[in-house]
Structures are given as structure tokens and as C-alpha cells.
């Protein structure tokens, strides 16, 4: 677990540098949100994913993470909207 935590920390540092250098690139924000979520930081993951979504459409996995963050932060209506629209997309890799 220690190696995984170190890898997440390294990834987070690299992505924070990337978003500082390229603040309008939603891909870096999306990856940062995913890494933060993996590290258990839902508040910061939510902020990063919301920022990413302002610049680009999130990948289905990132949309699910965003919905989970909303649920954990007591915003179930927003989570429902994301999951509802995700089920309507052809991009969703599995049937929800």
C-alpha cells in the first residue's frame, strides 16, 4: 500500500504542476480529480472534476466519480442528474 500511496502522491504533484502550467486543459483537471478520488479526497476531487467539465466532456468513469462525490457530499440531486444523462449516452461502456 505504501508504494501505491507514493505513486498517487507523485501523480498528484505532476498533475498539479500540469494544471498550473495549462489551467485551461480539462484533461489534466480530469486526471487530477481521478487521482484525488483514488486518494480519498472527495472535496478536492469534486472541485477538479467540476473544473474539468467546464472545459470538456468527462469520460464516463469520471462522470461516475463525480456523481459519487456529489452523493458523499450530500448533493444527491446532482448525482442523479449525472447518472441519468450517463445512461442516455452511447459512450457508457456498460448498462447502468
C-alpha angles and dihedrals in degrees: 000000000000092000091050091050091050091050091051091049091050091047092048092051092048092048093047088054090048094051090047090053096038106026094166095054107103092192092068092046090050093050091046090053091051093050092047090050090050088052091052098251101131096167094057092037089056092050092048094047093047088051091048091051090056089062104035145000109275121238113253092255091053090048089055090049090049091051091050091051090052091051093048091048092050098255100121095156091061090047090051092051092052094047092044093054091042090059089053094055125092088216094072105110095210136028111262 
